[in-house]
């Protein structure tokens, strides 16, 4: 069985020495998949502090911080396990301030604070450059009110661009329903997220099987 890396939770991109930009992601999905895979194959979880609390005992855990920090930790694991399976469910921050970290604190009590943001690295698109043989499972959250047809197009585009074996696609505002799992040949719809996650876990186990 191939080893598995699971990313879970949300990155924290610093604004100053005590504030950060993050996303509303608990890490529940990554923890669920880690639970299903634990005991079948080695599982290493890269987690936000919150997500780490949800991970099962059967996997090893490592806490990440910013998008850059997560990227470096993922790169290290992939380079050490080039034939592994990467389940990239973390909510990665798309923007950062001009510096990765700051020793200063923005004074409180100001009437207005302006922060300039710049795009972060697209971690998902880098994995194929770290290893050409890793098997990628990625996640896509589309904007609210995205139609089923549009969701399929968005997910298929990510599948092709990132060379993912599987894409788990859903819509913000309807996280518990109307999920698509996209593979090499088709888009499979699910009305309930729980059912989709059960199916996804079975597919990931199949991906772990050698060859």
Protein Blocks (a to p, Z undefined) as FASTA:
>chain_A
ZZddddedjddddfblmbccddddehlmmmmmmmmmgojaccdddddfklmmmpcfkbcc
dddfbfmlmmmmmmmmmmmmmmbccddfbccdfbdcfbfbdcbdcdehiabdcddddddd
dfklmmmmmpckbccdddddddehiafklmmmmmmmmmmmnopabdcdddehilmgoiad
ddfkbccddfbfklmmmmmmmmmmmmmpcZZ
